[in-house]
Amino acid sequence: MKHQHTLSKLIPRPFRFGSTLAALLLLAIAASSSSGQVLPPNSHPYGYSYQEWSAKWWQWTLEQSTNHLELVGAPNLCTGAGTTVRFLAGIYIPGSGGISIETRNITIPSGTPLFFSILSVWTDNSGCNGNDLAFTSLTASELAEEAASIWTAVTSTTCTIDGVPVAGLSNPATTRYLMAAPPFSYTTAAEGNVVANLFGEPCIPGGLTIYPAVADGVYLMLSPLSVGKHTIHFVGVVGPVSAPFVEDDITYNITVAPEHCDGK
């Protein structure tokens, strides 16, 4: 159950981690490719703080359906400049730990900022006792303390963009890209909700709204890449690097397509 405080019981269940499954800087601009730049963690990129974007990323992740898992979030998640931002998914696989390696090929339009989690963890009061719902009543502050406690088991977060390492990710405990999301709500998908089917809570029904939920994690906001081919590679490790409880290793091969003259 998510609300267990015993770390040894929580760690073998990687679905609370959002590199994902679930989603780290000392420089104003930490890394750049031929175009895209990692935007500063203390900024409000495209109208929202990193913390706010992390909550939106988790809402998008937890509200998905296994009937149609998205690798790239749809645009128009927000208003104003934020409508152009799209989310990159973490790893969507069931299991109980170990190494997960995926390579994904996607195409996005030019002018698209990308937000993603290298590794992150969420917690809330929902849970299962056998086939029955088992809710706790922890406050948002107590849940945040739990998430922070779980995060202490994270030992490595790395990312390269077009082969250029993002600086400042070597220590997951102190990086400025470690963000605590403000309390947020999410509503499970009516059919095939990922919380039940992938994240280890089979009793959670579809259409259930849960609040509060909180999350800790390492996130990056990348400004638009130039038209052409790009690669983003990120890895998050939980437990000893030599024998990790969880290691999520994701490569995105990205084609940035030019917009047509009609704007489509």
BAVOVEX-160941 format. One line per field, with one value per residue: z, x, y of N, C-alpha, C in turn. Coordinates in Angstrom, 2 decimals. Atoms other than C-alpha are relative to their C-alpha. Example, Ala and Ser with C-alpha at 12.3 -4.5 7.8 and 13.67 -1.06 7.14 Angstrom:
BEGIN
n.zz <- c(0.00	-0.06) $
n.xx <- c(0.89	-0.82) $
n.yy <- c(-1.19	-1.19) $
ca.zz <- c(7.80	7.14) $
ca.xx <- c(12.30	13.67) $
ca.yy <- c(-4.50	-1.06) $
c.zz <- c(0.00	0.73) $
c.xx <- c(0.90	-0.77) $
c.yy <- c(1.20	1.09) $
END
This chain:
BEGIN
n.zz <- c(0.00	0.16	-1.22	-0.92	-0.28	0.01	1.28	0.67	0.64	1.08	1.09	1.06	0.84	0.73	0.68	-0.64	0.50	1.25	0.93	-0.74	-0.24	-1.04	-0.21	-1.30	0.80	-0.56	1.04	0.48	1.10	-0.38	1.15	1.24	1.21	1.07	-0.15	-1.26	-1.22	-1.26	-0.59	-1.41	-0.92	-0.77	0.92	0.22	1.46	0.66	-0.87	-1.23	-0.64	0.14	-0.92	0.59	1.15	-0.47	-0.38	1.23	0.62	-0.73	0.33	1.33	-0.10	-0.79	0.60	1.26	0.09	0.68	1.34	0.92	-0.72	0.81	-0.23	0.05	-0.38	0.97	-0.33	-0.59	-1.36	-0.84	0.74	0.35	0.61	-0.40	0.90	0.92	-0.71	0.05	-0.97	0.38	-0.98	-0.57	0.38	-0.30	-0.02	-1.31	-0.50	-1.41	-0.14	1.01	1.02	1.11	1.07	1.14	1.02	0.61	1.15	0.05	0.85	-0.56	0.87	-0.44	-0.97	-1.10	-1.21	-0.57	-1.45	-0.34	-1.27	0.04	-0.97	-1.02	-0.82	-0.51	-1.05	-0.42	-1.04	0.52	-0.11	0.02	-0.99	0.79	1.06	-0.57	-0.15	-1.34	0.02	-1.21	-0.12	-0.18	0.57	1.10	-0.57	-0.37	1.24	0.53	-0.79	0.47	1.30	-0.20	-0.59	1.07	0.94	-0.51	0.57	1.37	-0.04	1.22	1.07	1.06	1.25	1.08	1.07	1.17	-0.44	-0.95	-1.34	-0.78	-1.19	-1.29	-0.33	-0.61	-1.34	0.00	-1.26	-0.12	1.26	0.02	0.81	-0.84	-0.25	-0.73	0.61	-0.94	-0.02	1.21	0.12	1.30	0.17	0.77	1.24	-0.18	0.39	0.11	-0.68	-0.21	-1.42	-0.27	0.90	0.10	-1.18	-1.14	-0.86	0.84	-0.52	0.28	1.13	0.96	-0.30	-1.40	-0.20	-1.21	-0.49	0.68	0.43	0.06	0.73	0.03	1.14	0.81	1.24	0.87	1.04	1.14	1.01	1.28	0.78	1.40	0.94	0.28	-0.88	-1.31	-0.93	-1.45	-0.72	-1.44	-0.84	-1.44	-0.73	-1.40	-0.65	0.42	1.44	0.48	-0.05	-0.32	-0.18	1.19	0.93	1.18	1.02	1.14	1.10	0.96	1.30	0.31	1.27	-0.06	1.36	0.24	0.20	1.36	0.16	-0.55	-1.46	-0.49) $
n.xx <- c(0.85	-0.81	-0.19	-0.89	-1.19	-1.17	-0.63	-0.27	1.23	0.36	-0.97	0.17	1.15	-0.50	1.03	0.15	-1.06	0.43	-1.06	1.06	1.34	0.46	0.08	-0.46	-1.21	-0.69	-0.16	1.26	0.35	-0.84	-0.51	0.65	-0.33	-0.12	1.06	0.72	-0.74	0.67	0.33	-0.40	0.99	0.68	0.78	1.40	0.04	1.30	1.09	0.14	-1.24	-0.34	0.84	1.34	-0.07	-0.14	1.35	0.75	-0.55	0.54	1.42	0.08	-0.44	0.91	1.33	-0.03	0.64	-0.81	0.55	-0.73	-1.07	-0.64	-1.41	-0.12	1.26	0.62	-0.16	1.16	0.22	0.10	0.39	-1.10	-1.19	-0.09	0.72	-0.93	-0.82	0.45	-0.66	-0.54	0.36	-0.99	0.16	1.30	-0.04	0.22	-1.13	-0.32	-1.34	-0.94	-0.44	0.93	-0.65	0.89	-0.33	1.24	-0.13	1.16	-0.07	0.69	-0.14	-0.95	0.54	0.61	-0.78	0.22	-0.18	-0.04	-0.59	-1.06	0.49	0.81	0.83	1.20	0.73	1.29	0.62	0.69	-0.72	0.82	-0.14	0.59	0.84	0.78	-0.64	-0.50	-0.48	-0.49	0.43	-1.16	0.10	-0.92	-1.35	-0.48	-0.30	-1.23	-1.10	-0.17	-0.64	-1.39	-0.69	-0.22	-0.99	-1.36	-0.56	-0.44	-1.45	-0.58	0.85	-0.83	0.70	-0.75	0.82	-0.88	-1.33	-0.56	0.53	0.58	-0.81	0.64	0.91	-0.75	0.48	1.46	0.47	-0.29	0.16	1.06	1.11	0.87	1.19	1.15	1.23	1.06	1.07	0.82	0.98	0.06	1.15	-0.41	0.74	1.20	-0.34	-1.42	-0.78	-1.37	-0.26	0.39	-0.57	-1.45	-0.67	0.05	1.16	1.08	1.35	0.39	0.93	-0.05	0.83	-0.16	-0.83	-0.81	-0.67	-1.16	-1.15	-1.22	-1.08	-1.37	-0.71	-0.91	0.70	-0.66	0.77	-0.88	0.53	0.18	-1.13	0.01	0.52	-0.97	-0.08	-0.58	0.08	-0.02	-0.22	-0.06	-0.07	0.18	-0.35	0.40	-0.80	-1.40	-0.18	-0.49	1.10	1.12	1.37	0.68	-0.77	0.77	-0.94	0.86	-0.54	0.95	-0.48	1.03	-0.01	0.73	0.47	0.35	1.42	0.36	0.29	1.30	-0.11	0.33) $
n.yy <- c(-1.20	-1.20	-0.77	0.67	-0.78	0.87	-0.22	1.27	0.45	-0.91	-0.04	1.00	-0.30	-1.15	-0.75	-1.28	-0.85	-0.53	-0.36	0.50	0.29	-0.31	-0.37	-0.39	-0.12	-1.13	-1.00	-0.58	0.89	1.11	0.74	-0.38	0.74	-0.98	-0.99	0.07	-0.28	0.29	-1.29	-0.05	0.56	-1.05	-0.83	0.36	0.20	0.08	-0.44	0.77	0.42	1.41	0.77	0.11	0.89	1.39	0.47	0.24	1.20	1.15	0.12	0.60	1.39	0.83	0.01	0.74	1.31	1.01	0.20	-0.88	-0.68	-1.02	-0.29	-1.46	-0.61	-0.89	-1.42	-0.68	0.42	-1.20	-1.19	-0.89	0.59	1.39	0.90	0.66	0.97	1.39	0.85	1.30	1.02	0.90	1.41	0.59	1.45	0.60	0.78	-0.26	-0.55	0.43	-0.94	-0.19	-0.76	-0.21	-0.98	-0.46	-0.88	-0.87	-1.19	-1.15	-1.18	-1.01	-0.96	0.75	0.27	1.33	0.13	1.42	0.41	1.01	0.97	-0.66	0.88	-0.67	0.71	-0.55	0.80	1.16	1.25	1.21	1.06	1.07	-0.55	-1.10	-1.30	-0.25	-1.37	-0.64	-1.40	-0.86	-1.33	-0.25	-0.15	1.32	0.70	-0.57	0.57	1.38	-0.03	-0.40	1.15	0.97	-0.54	0.18	1.23	-0.27	-0.15	-0.56	-0.52	-0.55	-0.30	-0.64	-0.54	0.04	0.38	-0.96	0.26	-1.09	-0.20	-0.16	1.10	1.09	0.30	-0.15	-0.57	-1.42	-0.73	-1.01	0.50	0.82	-0.81	0.53	-0.51	-0.38	1.01	0.00	1.06	0.67	0.86	1.17	0.22	0.81	1.36	0.27	-1.03	0.45	0.22	1.39	0.99	-0.07	-0.54	0.89	-0.18	0.55	-0.27	-1.37	0.01	-1.10	-1.16	-0.41	-1.19	0.14	-1.22	-0.57	0.79	-0.81	0.68	-0.52	0.56	-0.80	-0.33	-0.96	-0.67	-0.23	-0.92	0.70	0.49	-0.39	0.99	1.06	1.16	-0.24	1.12	-0.25	1.25	-0.24	1.20	-0.18	1.22	0.09	1.03	0.05	-0.10	1.29	0.98	-0.89	0.46	-0.49	-0.83	-0.35	-0.49	-0.33	-0.79	-0.54	-0.48	-0.99	-0.73	-1.27	-0.26	-1.41	-0.29	-0.36	-1.42	-0.30	0.07	1.34) $
ca.zz <- c(0.00	-0.80	2.70	4.32	6.01	5.90	3.16	2.49	1.62	-0.63	-2.69	-4.42	-5.96	-8.65	-9.93	-7.38	-9.14	-12.10	-14.35	-14.24	-13.27	-12.38	-12.84	-11.24	-11.28	-10.40	-13.70	-15.03	-18.23	-17.46	-20.85	-24.44	-27.66	-31.05	-29.91	-26.84	-23.45	-19.96	-18.39	-14.89	-11.96	-10.25	-13.32	-14.29	-17.75	-19.91	-17.06	-14.28	-11.75	-11.99	-8.94	-10.67	-13.85	-11.83	-10.38	-13.88	-15.15	-12.41	-13.04	-16.70	-15.82	-13.24	-15.32	-18.31	-19.42	-20.35	-23.35	-24.84	-23.07	-24.36	-24.76	-25.48	-23.77	-25.92	-26.19	-24.65	-21.13	-19.81	-20.89	-22.46	-23.36	-21.53	-24.27	-26.31	-23.60	-24.01	-21.49	-22.08	-20.37	-18.03	-18.03	-18.18	-17.21	-14.38	-12.18	-8.83	-9.52	-11.50	-14.63	-17.24	-20.54	-23.29	-26.54	-28.03	-31.38	-31.50	-33.77	-32.49	-34.25	-34.13	-31.36	-28.76	-25.23	-23.45	-19.74	-18.25	-15.07	-14.81	-11.71	-9.24	-6.59	-5.62	-2.61	-1.48	0.96	-1.37	-1.15	-1.14	1.60	-0.48	-2.82	-0.58	-0.62	2.35	2.75	5.32	6.44	6.27	5.69	2.67	4.91	6.23	2.72	1.68	4.52	3.33	-0.24	0.94	3.01	0.02	-2.11	0.16	-1.51	-4.92	-5.70	-9.27	-11.87	-15.22	-18.53	-21.85	-24.63	-28.04	-26.21	-23.93	-20.20	-18.12	-15.35	-11.69	-11.62	-9.77	-6.33	-6.30	-2.70	-3.34	-7.00	-7.62	-10.03	-7.18	-6.87	-4.41	-6.17	-4.39	-3.33	-6.37	-7.27	-10.00	-11.36	-12.52	-16.06	-16.36	-18.09	-17.75	-15.15	-14.69	-10.90	-10.78	-13.74	-13.61	-10.31	-8.02	-6.61	-8.30	-6.03	-7.16	-9.39	-12.52	-12.19	-8.63	-7.69	-5.12	-3.10	-1.73	-3.66	-3.52	-5.38	-5.15	-8.14	-10.61	-13.63	-16.61	-18.85	-22.29	-24.64	-28.25	-30.21	-33.74	-36.72	-37.27	-35.23	-31.50	-28.67	-24.98	-22.69	-18.97	-16.18	-12.58	-10.02	-6.67	-4.27	-4.82	-8.27	-8.57	-7.71	-7.96	-6.62	-9.57	-12.63	-15.29	-18.49	-21.27	-24.63	-26.74	-30.40	-31.42	-34.88	-34.83	-37.89	-39.45	-39.36	-42.66	-44.07	-42.88	-39.30	-39.06) $
ca.xx <- c(0.00	1.23	0.84	3.11	6.05	8.32	10.78	11.62	7.97	7.69	10.85	10.11	7.03	8.48	5.12	5.13	8.21	7.74	10.71	8.15	6.14	7.07	10.41	17.80	20.75	23.29	23.51	20.90	20.90	22.17	22.53	21.83	21.66	21.72	18.61	16.72	17.84	17.01	15.20	16.18	14.47	13.61	11.84	8.17	8.51	5.45	3.46	3.94	6.60	8.46	6.49	3.20	4.32	5.31	1.79	0.32	2.68	1.48	-2.17	-1.67	0.18	-2.34	-5.41	-4.30	-5.95	-4.20	-6.54	-4.45	-1.20	0.33	4.06	3.60	0.94	-1.53	-1.07	-3.49	-3.00	-2.98	-3.76	-1.58	1.98	1.59	-0.65	2.43	4.09	3.92	4.79	7.05	5.92	7.97	7.89	4.52	5.16	3.88	6.37	8.12	11.42	14.55	15.92	13.56	15.04	12.95	13.66	10.86	10.54	8.25	7.49	6.54	5.89	8.44	8.03	7.16	8.62	8.98	8.54	9.50	10.50	13.83	12.52	9.77	7.53	3.96	1.85	-1.72	-4.19	-5.64	-4.71	-5.97	-6.49	-6.94	-9.80	-11.14	-10.38	-8.29	-7.92	-5.80	-6.29	-2.82	-2.65	-0.91	2.05	2.28	2.11	4.86	7.05	6.44	7.37	10.54	11.43	11.00	13.15	16.15	16.55	17.20	20.91	21.34	19.64	21.23	20.16	21.81	20.29	21.82	24.78	25.34	25.06	22.77	24.88	23.99	22.19	24.84	23.25	19.48	19.25	20.60	20.00	17.96	15.82	14.39	10.82	8.00	4.66	1.91	-1.06	-3.08	-6.09	-6.50	-9.40	-8.76	-9.78	-13.24	-11.82	-8.37	-7.14	-3.38	-3.51	-5.32	-3.68	-0.07	0.63	-0.21	-3.62	-6.12	-9.02	-9.03	-12.10	-12.34	-13.74	-12.48	-11.17	-8.38	-7.13	-4.65	-1.80	1.79	5.00	8.75	10.99	13.51	12.03	13.35	11.64	13.23	12.73	11.80	14.26	15.25	13.70	15.40	16.52	17.26	17.84	16.98	18.30	17.58	18.19	16.96	18.26	16.77	19.01	22.61	23.84	25.56	22.35	19.43	15.94	14.68	16.47	14.47	16.42	14.55	15.73	13.53	14.50	12.66	11.87	10.91	8.79	8.41	5.00	3.18	2.45	-1.15	0.12	-0.81) $
ca.yy <- c(0.00	3.47	4.75	2.18	3.85	0.79	1.59	-2.05	-2.66	0.34	0.07	-3.26	-1.63	0.62	1.78	4.51	5.78	7.98	8.07	6.75	5.59	7.70	11.82	17.23	22.14	24.55	26.39	28.75	26.73	23.28	21.68	22.40	20.48	22.13	23.97	22.76	24.02	22.80	25.73	26.91	25.17	28.45	29.83	29.73	28.17	28.70	30.19	27.62	26.69	23.41	22.23	22.99	21.27	18.18	17.97	18.27	15.56	13.19	14.00	13.16	9.93	8.69	9.52	7.44	4.21	0.99	0.93	3.73	4.55	7.76	8.27	11.97	14.02	15.89	19.66	22.16	20.83	24.37	27.91	30.58	29.67	26.36	25.00	24.12	22.00	18.23	15.53	12.53	9.35	7.24	3.46	1.73	-1.85	-4.07	-5.91	-5.72	-4.04	-4.66	-3.02	-1.61	-0.44	1.11	2.92	5.00	6.71	9.72	12.67	16.11	19.42	22.21	24.76	22.08	22.33	18.99	18.25	14.90	13.11	11.34	9.59	10.45	8.96	9.75	8.85	9.33	7.78	5.17	1.52	-2.05	-4.59	-7.70	-6.87	-4.12	-0.42	0.65	4.38	6.16	9.74	11.23	14.97	16.42	17.32	13.78	12.37	14.77	13.51	9.96	10.80	12.52	9.45	7.16	9.47	8.89	5.46	7.09	6.91	8.16	10.34	11.15	12.65	13.43	15.52	14.86	13.33	16.34	15.48	17.65	19.14	18.94	15.59	13.60	13.85	13.16	14.41	17.90	18.74	21.86	19.85	17.81	19.10	18.52	18.83	20.77	18.60	17.59	15.48	12.91	10.89	7.34	6.40	4.90	1.82	0.30	2.76	2.58	2.79	-0.56	-2.24	-1.03	0.67	-2.21	-1.22	-3.60	-2.64	1.01	1.51	3.62	7.11	7.57	11.03	10.97	13.94	14.79	13.23	14.45	13.65	14.12	13.77	15.08	16.84	18.77	21.32	21.46	24.39	23.54	21.45	22.38	20.62	17.27	14.27	14.38	11.93	12.24	9.50	9.42	6.91	6.75	4.26	3.22	1.31	0.25	1.17	-2.23	-4.12	-1.68	-2.30	-0.27	1.11	2.91	3.56	5.37	6.63	8.90	9.18	12.33	13.63	17.30	17.96	21.42	23.01	23.33	26.73	26.46	26.03	22.33) $
c.zz <- c(0.00	1.31	1.03	0.18	0.00	-1.37	-0.73	-0.68	-1.20	-1.20	-1.04	-0.92	-0.80	-0.61	0.71	-0.44	-1.40	-0.86	-1.38	0.03	1.10	-0.22	0.47	-0.43	0.46	-1.00	-0.45	-1.19	0.08	-1.18	-1.23	-1.10	-1.08	0.12	1.40	1.19	1.19	0.70	1.51	0.94	0.81	-0.89	0.00	-1.50	-0.51	0.97	1.31	0.58	-0.31	0.90	-0.58	-1.21	0.44	0.44	-1.25	-0.69	0.69	-0.25	-1.35	0.05	0.66	-0.60	-1.33	0.13	-0.72	-1.38	-1.04	0.79	-0.93	0.37	0.03	0.32	-1.08	0.37	0.64	1.39	0.92	-0.86	-0.34	-0.64	0.33	-0.93	-0.93	0.67	-0.13	0.95	-0.67	1.12	0.57	-0.45	0.46	-0.08	1.39	0.41	1.43	0.17	-1.13	-1.02	-1.14	-1.02	-1.17	-0.93	-0.74	-1.13	-0.15	-0.97	0.64	-0.96	0.55	0.96	1.21	1.18	0.55	1.50	0.34	1.35	-0.26	0.94	1.01	0.71	0.47	1.11	0.29	1.00	-0.50	0.16	0.04	1.17	-0.59	-1.17	0.45	0.02	1.44	0.01	1.37	-0.01	0.27	-0.63	-1.15	0.52	0.38	-1.23	-0.61	0.75	-0.43	-1.34	0.12	0.58	-1.06	-0.92	0.47	-0.55	-1.43	0.03	-1.25	-0.94	-1.03	-1.22	-0.99	-1.07	-1.21	0.42	1.01	1.39	0.63	1.30	1.26	0.42	0.83	1.39	0.06	1.26	0.04	-1.29	0.08	-0.88	0.73	0.45	0.81	-0.59	1.09	-0.02	-1.24	0.08	-1.35	-0.01	-0.90	-1.24	0.23	-0.34	-0.09	0.73	0.41	1.47	0.38	-0.80	-0.07	1.29	1.27	0.96	-0.72	0.50	-0.36	-1.23	-0.98	0.42	1.42	0.07	1.36	0.29	1.51	-0.47	-0.06	-0.73	0.22	-1.22	-0.68	-1.37	-0.79	-0.97	-1.10	-0.99	-1.36	-0.69	-1.44	-0.85	-0.32	1.02	1.30	0.86	1.44	0.69	1.49	0.78	1.45	0.71	1.46	0.63	-0.52	-1.51	-0.58	-0.02	0.36	0.27	-1.27	-0.83	-1.25	-0.98	-1.28	-1.01	-0.90	-1.24	-0.58	-1.38	0.17	-1.43	-0.17	-0.13	-1.47	-0.07	0.58	1.52	0.57	0.12) $
c.xx <- c(0.88	0.34	0.85	1.26	1.26	0.64	0.22	-1.23	-0.37	0.91	-0.22	-1.17	0.29	-1.08	-0.35	1.12	-0.32	1.10	-0.52	0.24	-0.56	-0.10	0.10	0.98	0.65	0.17	-1.34	-0.53	0.96	0.60	-0.70	0.41	0.19	-1.08	-0.57	0.90	-0.84	-0.23	0.23	-1.10	-0.75	-0.82	-1.45	-0.17	-1.42	-1.16	-0.17	1.37	0.29	-0.88	-1.39	0.00	0.11	-1.34	-0.82	0.49	-0.57	-1.49	-0.19	0.35	-1.06	-1.40	-0.03	-0.73	0.93	-0.57	0.72	1.04	0.72	1.46	0.25	-1.35	-0.53	0.27	-1.28	-0.33	-0.28	-0.52	1.24	1.15	0.13	-0.71	0.94	0.81	-0.60	0.85	0.56	-0.30	1.23	-0.28	-1.34	0.10	-0.31	1.23	0.32	1.43	0.89	0.28	-1.01	0.66	-0.96	0.59	-1.28	0.29	-1.26	0.25	-0.82	0.14	1.05	-0.68	-0.62	0.96	-0.36	0.28	-0.04	0.67	1.10	-0.36	-0.82	-0.87	-1.22	-0.61	-1.30	-0.61	-0.73	0.85	-0.97	0.35	-0.66	-0.75	-0.78	0.81	0.43	0.65	0.53	-0.43	1.17	-0.25	0.98	1.44	0.58	0.34	1.30	1.22	0.28	0.72	1.48	0.82	0.31	1.13	1.43	0.65	0.50	1.49	0.60	-1.08	0.92	-0.85	1.00	-0.99	0.91	1.45	0.64	-0.59	-0.60	0.78	-0.85	-0.93	0.67	-0.50	-1.50	-0.54	0.13	-0.20	-1.14	-1.17	-0.84	-1.16	-1.03	-1.25	-0.96	-1.08	-0.88	-1.02	0.17	-1.23	0.39	-0.87	-1.17	0.26	1.52	0.87	1.38	0.30	-0.32	0.84	1.52	0.69	-0.25	-1.14	-1.25	-1.41	-0.49	-0.91	0.26	-0.92	0.09	0.92	0.68	0.69	0.18	0.96	1.20	1.07	1.31	0.69	0.90	-0.63	0.83	-1.02	0.97	-0.66	-0.02	1.30	-0.12	-0.58	1.10	-0.06	0.70	-0.17	0.08	0.11	0.09	-0.13	-0.21	0.22	-0.46	0.77	1.41	0.15	0.44	-1.08	-1.28	-1.31	-0.80	1.01	-0.85	0.91	-0.81	0.75	-1.14	0.76	-1.10	0.24	-0.84	-0.35	-0.33	-1.50	-0.24	-0.35	-1.36	-0.02	-0.30	1.27) $
c.yy <- c(1.24	0.66	-0.72	0.83	-0.86	0.01	-1.31	-0.55	0.86	-0.13	-1.08	0.26	1.24	0.85	1.27	0.93	0.44	0.54	-0.01	-1.02	0.68	-0.80	-0.10	1.03	1.27	1.12	0.53	-0.77	-1.17	-0.73	0.50	-0.95	1.05	1.07	-0.02	0.25	-0.43	1.33	-0.02	-0.49	1.04	0.92	-0.44	-0.24	-0.17	0.20	-0.73	-0.31	-1.46	-0.87	-0.20	-0.92	-1.46	-0.57	-0.31	-1.27	-1.24	-0.16	-0.69	-1.49	-0.87	-0.07	-0.75	-1.34	-0.96	-0.32	0.85	0.78	0.97	0.14	1.50	0.60	0.91	1.45	0.54	-0.52	1.19	1.15	0.81	-0.74	-1.49	-0.96	-0.75	-1.10	-1.39	-0.83	-1.26	-0.99	-0.68	-1.41	-0.53	-1.51	-0.51	-0.80	0.39	0.48	-0.46	1.09	0.03	0.91	0.11	1.05	0.34	0.97	0.83	1.14	1.10	1.17	0.96	0.97	-0.66	-0.13	-1.37	0.02	-1.48	-0.21	-1.00	-1.14	0.77	-1.01	0.78	-0.83	0.71	-0.96	-1.24	-1.25	-1.17	-0.90	-1.24	0.60	1.23	1.29	0.21	1.38	0.41	1.46	0.92	1.36	0.13	0.13	-1.35	-0.84	0.52	-0.53	-1.43	-0.04	0.36	-1.14	-1.05	0.47	-0.23	-1.27	0.19	0.34	0.65	0.50	0.65	0.28	0.58	0.43	0.17	-0.25	0.93	-0.27	1.26	0.12	0.02	-1.11	-1.10	-0.38	0.22	0.66	1.51	0.79	0.99	-0.41	-1.03	0.86	-0.77	0.63	0.47	-1.07	0.13	-1.13	-0.69	-0.91	-1.16	-0.16	-0.94	-1.46	-0.15	0.99	-0.55	-0.25	-1.44	-0.98	0.00	0.38	-0.79	0.19	-0.51	0.30	1.39	0.02	1.14	1.12	0.49	1.21	-0.10	1.33	-0.15	-1.09	0.94	-0.80	0.73	-0.58	1.00	0.18	1.01	0.58	0.40	0.94	-0.69	-0.38	0.48	-1.12	-1.02	-1.10	0.37	-1.25	0.50	-1.35	0.31	-1.29	0.42	-1.32	0.13	-1.15	-0.01	0.01	-1.34	-1.07	0.74	-0.73	0.33	0.78	0.21	0.71	0.21	0.85	0.43	0.45	0.88	0.60	1.25	0.38	1.48	0.14	0.31	1.48	0.37	-0.12	-1.36	-0.84) $
END
